[in-house]
Amino acid sequence: DQALELLPSDYWRWYLMANAPESSDAAFTLEQFQQTINADLANVFGNFVNRITRFAASKFESEVPDGGAPGSHEEKLYGEFAERLTALTQCHEQMEMRKAAAELRAIWVAGNEYLQNAAPWTALKTDRDAAAVGVRTGLNACALFAILAQPFIPDAAKTVLDALGVPEQNRSWPKPDDRGVWDALPRGHKFTPPDVLFKKIEDEHVVEWNARFGGGGPAQ
């Protein structure tokens, strides 16, 4: 009953939906909770949104850039996204939330890998159009990733979608075969980078909470 005094609901929602088995009891430790939140929400989803929105804000005047055409890096992302989205949709339909969380996390990871490969910050030095493609794809990915995250972390998802200026009516579940989702944000559209979405849980927090709640070992 004191969980929300410690952290926002998205942290708890994600951990429980991503880890709790659907048909049995499960052990809970604050250490495992810390590891999951930091790895999934801070380092993967939060890091992706932060990197691309802040880069776009500093180098492309906080707007979705025009110019350039998708290439091999984009095609790889499109393909993996479509495949994972099909699986994610099926998991939701079958109410398999732990598997759905794993598929969603894999989509976020694919986004981070795309940024590493497309490297718009490097491309910008020699080819602004190539950098524009990377930024545009990354910003549209932010919107897509947030839309898919709504069942799990609704508050953070809303923060991202609001920051990107995505209208409420455009926040519905995408279709795997719809390439238009990768160019859904209007070119020239202004946005505001959101603040850090998820603060990492530090070791001292875990020590403090274990002492406060009589932890130390796993609790059922």
C-alpha positions in Angstrom: 0.0 0.0 0.0 3.1 2.3 0.1 4.4 1.4 -3.3 3.4 4.7 -4.9 5.2 6.7 -2.2 8.4 5.2 -3.5 8.0 5.3 -7.3 5.4 6.1 -9.9 2.9 3.4 -11.0 4.6 2.8 -14.3 7.6 1.2 -12.6 5.4 -1.3 -10.7 3.1 -2.0 -13.6 6.1 -2.8 -15.9 7.8 -5.1 -13.4 4.7 -7.0 -12.5 3.4 -7.4 -16.0 6.9 -8.3 -17.4 7.7 -10.8 -14.6 4.7 -12.2 -12.8 3.7 -15.6 -14.1 0.0 -15.7 -15.1 -0.9 -18.9 -13.2 1.3 -19.2 -10.1 2.9 -17.3 -7.2 6.3 -15.5 -7.7 9.1 -14.3 -5.5 9.8 -10.6 -5.4 13.1 -8.9 -4.4 13.9 -5.3 -4.6 17.2 -6.2 -6.2 15.5 -7.9 -9.0 13.0 -5.0 -9.3 16.0 -2.6 -9.5 17.7 -4.6 -12.2 14.6 -4.9 -14.3 13.6 -1.2 -14.1 17.1 0.0 -14.8 17.7 -2.4 -17.7 14.3 -2.1 -19.5 12.8 1.3 -18.7 15.8 3.5 -18.1 18.5 2.0 -20.3 16.4 0.7 -23.2 13.2 2.7 -23.7 14.1 5.9 -21.8 17.5 6.0 -23.3 16.2 5.6 -26.8 13.7 8.4 -26.4 16.2 10.7 -24.7 19.0 10.2 -27.3 17.0 10.8 -30.4 14.7 13.6 -29.2 17.6 15.6 -27.7 19.8 15.1 -30.8 16.9 16.2 -33.0 16.3 19.2 -30.8 19.9 20.4 -30.9 20.7 19.7 -34.6 17.4 19.9 -36.3 15.7 22.7 -34.4 13.2 20.5 -32.6 11.4 19.5 -35.7 10.9 16.4 -37.8 13.4 16.8 -40.6 12.7 16.4 -44.3 15.2 15.1 -46.9 16.8 11.8 -47.7 15.3 8.4 -48.4 15.2 5.2 -46.4 18.1 2.7 -46.9 19.2 -0.7 -45.6 19.3 0.3 -42.0 15.7 1.5 -42.2 14.6 -1.6 -44.1 16.1 -3.8 -41.4 14.2 -1.9 -38.7 10.9 -2.0 -40.6 11.2 -5.7 -41.1 12.0 -6.5 -37.5 9.3 -4.2 -36.2 6.6 -5.8 -38.4 7.7 -9.3 -37.3 7.8 -8.4 -33.6 4.5 -6.4 -33.8 2.7 -9.4 -35.2 4.0 -11.5 -32.2 3.2 -8.7 -29.7 -0.3 -8.4 -31.0 -0.9 -12.1 -30.7 0.4 -12.1 -27.1 -2.0 -9.4 -26.2 -4.9 -11.3 -27.8 -4.0 -14.4 -25.8 -3.5 -12.3 -22.6 0.1 -13.5 -22.3 1.4 -10.3 -20.7 4.8 -11.5 -19.8 5.5 -12.6 -23.3 4.0 -9.4 -24.6 6.5 -7.4 -22.4 9.4 -9.4 -23.8 8.3 -8.7 -27.4 7.9 -5.0 -26.6 11.3 -4.8 -25.0 12.8 -6.5 -28.1 11.2 -3.8 -30.2 12.8 -1.1 -28.1 16.1 -2.9 -28.3 15.8 -3.0 -32.1 15.3 0.8 -32.0 18.5 1.3 -30.1 20.4 -1.0 -32.5 19.0 1.0 -35.4 20.4 4.2 -33.9 23.7 2.7 -33.3 23.9 1.5 -37.0 22.4 4.6 -38.6 24.3 6.9 -36.3 22.8 10.2 -37.5 25.2 12.1 -35.3 28.1 10.7 -37.4 26.2 11.1 -40.7 25.5 14.7 -40.0 29.2 15.5 -40.4 29.2 14.6 -44.1 25.6 13.9 -45.2 22.7 15.9 -43.7 20.1 14.0 -45.7 21.3 10.7 -44.3 21.2 12.2 -40.8 17.7 13.5 -41.5 16.5 10.0 -42.4 17.9 8.7 -39.2 16.4 11.4 -37.0 13.0 11.2 -38.8 12.9 7.4 -38.4 14.0 7.7 -34.8 11.3 10.2 -33.9 8.6 8.1 -35.6 9.9 5.1 -33.7 9.5 7.1 -30.5 5.8 7.5 -31.3 5.4 3.9 -32.3 7.2 2.6 -29.2 5.1 4.8 -26.9 1.8 3.7 -28.6 2.8 0.1 -28.0 3.8 0.8 -24.5 0.4 2.3 -23.5 -1.0 -1.0 -21.9 2.2 -1.3 -19.8 3.4 2.2 -18.9 0.6 4.5 -19.8 1.9 7.6 -18.0 5.3 7.5 -19.7 3.7 6.7 -23.0 1.4 9.7 -22.7 4.4 11.9 -21.8 6.2 10.8 -25.0 3.2 11.2 -27.3 2.3 14.5 -25.8 5.9 15.8 -26.2 5.9 14.7 -29.9 2.5 16.3 -30.4 0.7 13.1 -31.6 -3.0 13.7 -31.6 -5.2 11.5 -29.4 -6.9 10.0 -32.5 -3.5 8.9 -33.9 -2.6 6.8 -30.9 -4.3 3.6 -32.0 -2.5 0.2 -32.4 -0.5 0.1 -35.7 -0.7 -2.7 -38.3 2.5 -4.7 -39.1 2.1 -4.2 -42.9 1.6 -0.4 -42.7 4.8 1.3 -43.8 3.1 4.7 -43.4 3.6 4.6 -39.7 7.3 5.4 -40.3 6.4 8.7 -41.9 3.4 9.5 -39.7 4.9 12.6 -38.0 4.6 15.5 -40.5 7.9 16.8 -41.8 8.6 20.1 -40.3 6.4 19.3 -37.3 7.7 20.9 -34.0 8.1 18.9 -30.8 9.5 19.3 -27.3 12.0 16.6 -25.9 10.5 15.1 -22.8 12.3 15.1 -19.5 14.1 11.9 -18.4 11.3 9.3 -18.4 12.7 6.9 -15.8 15.3 7.6 -13.1 17.5 4.7 -12.3 17.0 3.0 -9.0 20.3 3.3 -7.1 21.8 0.8 -4.7 21.2 3.1 -1.7 17.5 3.1 -2.5 17.4 -0.7 -2.4 19.2 -0.7 1.0 16.9 1.9 2.4 13.7 0.1 1.2 14.9 -3.3 2.4 15.5 -1.8 5.9 12.2 0.1 5.9 10.1 -2.8 4.8 12.0 -5.6 6.7 13.4 -7.0 3.5 16.6 -8.8 3.0 15.1 -12.0 1.5 12.5 -12.6 -1.1 8.9 -12.0 -0.2 6.0 -13.9 -1.6 
